[in-house]
Amino acid sequence: MTPGGTFECMEAVLCLAVIVIGVVGAGVLASTRANARRRTALGDARADAQRWYERLGGQLINLHGDDPAVRQALADAGERYNAAGSQLEQARTPHQFELARETALEGLAYIRAARTALGIDPGPEVPALAAARGVGQLTKEREVDVQGQTFRAGPQPGRETPYYYPGGRYQGRPVPAGWYSTPWWKTALGAGAGVLGGILIADALFSPAFADPGYGYDAGYQEGFGDGFDQGGDQGSDFGGGDQGGDFGGGDYAGGDFGGGDFGGDFGGGDF
């Protein structure tokens, strides 16, 4: 090989080495930045969940009351506090910390309910619960009989409605936020009513076809459920895609988007 050929070969090898080093360096840099972003996201999610968890604990320490509605709301808040603490201990990913945050926020929703039952200001608003997105809230009192039992619900706590629920879904059906005579969304199976019983309760409480005087079934459907589906613009498939306007169930509770968050995955923490 001539000296000129040797030089050209060395030059080619050197160029190749520079390219390889550049590619490896770029990969290392990209990986380092990605890891930094993940650490930042993880740290932010942990701090956010911890913040709401500590706020929930502080509220629990400072609130007391003998009224059944107050005691029940504080008991539910305490359950969420314990669940959120367990989730925080086990969390390793941003998603798991987000679920712990959701549980803590649910506990704070019960805290606000307890303060309302105590007759004091409920305090500052908390972020909306993903599990309650789009289900609305009760705006008037209702009383129905289902399978020989009387069920009541309303927008305010009372002697006959001591159980608060921040809103969610039962068997895929929206259950609005409000006060109930019994936590049927949790006890339907345990009490022997079964899934069918729970669905009947939901239908009876939230459909004017059952609970409003002067409505027959057909009229109730047309003026209650029917109107709810016709109003509000776009209607997505499986009730998840569009905006749901109007009052679902003939004005019995105020609702917005009939979508709903995706709350599940690694942790529980809610009632579903």
CORTALIN-V800977 format. One record per residue. N is the residue number from 0. RES is the residue in one letter. BURIAL is # if it has 16 or more other ideal C-beta (glycine too) atoms within 10 Angstrom, else .. Layout:
[[N/RES/BURIAL] [N/RES/BURIAL]]
This chain:
[[0/M/.] [1/T/.] [2/P/.] [3/G/.] [4/G/.] [5/T/.] [6/F/.] [7/E/.] [8/C/.] [9/M/.] [10/E/.] [11/A/.] [12/V/.] [13/L/.] [14/C/.] [15/L/.] [16/A/.] [17/V/.] [18/I/.] [19/V/.] [20/I/.] [21/G/.] [22/V/.] [23/V/.] [24/G/.] [25/A/.] [26/G/.] [27/V/.] [28/L/.] [29/A/.] [30/S/.] [31/T/.] [32/R/.] [33/A/.] [34/N/.] [35/A/.] [36/R/.] [37/R/.] [38/R/.] [39/T/.] [40/A/.] [41/L/#] [42/G/.] [43/D/.] [44/A/#] [45/R/#] [46/A/.] [47/D/#] [48/A/#] [49/Q/#] [50/R/.] [51/W/#] [52/Y/#] [53/E/.] [54/R/#] [55/L/#] [56/G/#] [57/G/.] [58/Q/#] [59/L/#] [60/I/.] [61/N/.] [62/L/#] [63/H/.] [64/G/#] [65/D/.] [66/D/#] [67/P/#] [68/A/#] [69/V/#] [70/R/.] [71/Q/#] [72/A/#] [73/L/#] [74/A/.] [75/D/#] [76/A/#] [77/G/#] [78/E/#] [79/R/#] [80/Y/#] [81/N/.] [82/A/#] [83/A/#] [84/G/#] [85/S/.] [86/Q/#] [87/L/#] [88/E/.] [89/Q/.] [90/A/#] [91/R/.] [92/T/.] [93/P/#] [94/H/.] [95/Q/#] [96/F/#] [97/E/#] [98/L/#] [99/A/#] [100/R/#] [101/E/#] [102/T/#] [103/A/#] [104/L/#] [105/E/#] [106/G/#] [107/L/#] [108/A/#] [109/Y/#] [110/I/#] [111/R/#] [112/A/#] [113/A/#] [114/R/#] [115/T/#] [116/A/#] [117/L/#] [118/G/.] [119/I/.] [120/D/.] [121/P/.] [122/G/.] [123/P/.] [124/E/.] [125/V/#] [126/P/.] [127/A/.] [128/L/#] [129/A/#] [130/A/#] [131/A/#] [132/R/#] [133/G/#] [134/V/#] [135/G/#] [136/Q/.] [137/L/#] [138/T/.] [139/K/.] [140/E/#] [141/R/#] [142/E/.] [143/V/#] [144/D/.] [145/V/#] [146/Q/.] [147/G/.] [148/Q/.] [149/T/.] [150/F/#] [151/R/#] [152/A/#] [153/G/#] [154/P/#] [155/Q/.] [156/P/#] [157/G/.] [158/R/.] [159/E/#] [160/T/#] [161/P/#] [162/Y/#] [163/Y/#] [164/Y/#] [165/P/#] [166/G/#] [167/G/#] [168/R/#] [169/Y/#] [170/Q/.] [171/G/.] [172/R/.] [173/P/#] [174/V/#] [175/P/#] [176/A/#] [177/G/#] [178/W/#] [179/Y/#] [180/S/#] [181/T/#] [182/P/.] [183/W/#] [184/W/#] [185/K/.] [186/T/.] [187/A/#] [188/L/.] [189/G/.] [190/A/.] [191/G/.] [192/A/#] [193/G/.] [194/V/.] [195/L/.] [196/G/#] [197/G/#] [198/I/#] [199/L/#] [200/I/#] [201/A/#] [202/D/#] [203/A/#] [204/L/#] [205/F/#] [206/S/#] [207/P/#] [208/A/#] [209/F/#] [210/A/#] [211/D/#] [212/P/.] [213/G/.] [214/Y/#] [215/G/.] [216/Y/.] [217/D/.] [218/A/.] [219/G/#] [220/Y/#] [221/Q/#] [222/E/#] [223/G/#] [224/F/#] [225/G/.] [226/D/#] [227/G/#] [228/F/.] [229/D/.] [230/Q/.] [231/G/#] [232/G/.] [233/D/.] [234/Q/.] [235/G/.] [236/S/.] [237/D/.] [238/F/#] [239/G/.] [240/G/.] [241/G/.] [242/D/.] [243/Q/#] [244/G/#] [245/G/#] [246/D/#] [247/F/#] [248/G/#] [249/G/#] [250/G/#] [251/D/#] [252/Y/#] [253/A/.] [254/G/#] [255/G/.] [256/D/#] [257/F/#] [258/G/#] [259/G/#] [260/G/.] [261/D/.] [262/F/#] [263/G/.] [264/G/.] [265/D/.] [266/F/#] [267/G/.] [268/G/#] [269/G/#] [270/D/#] [271/F/.]]
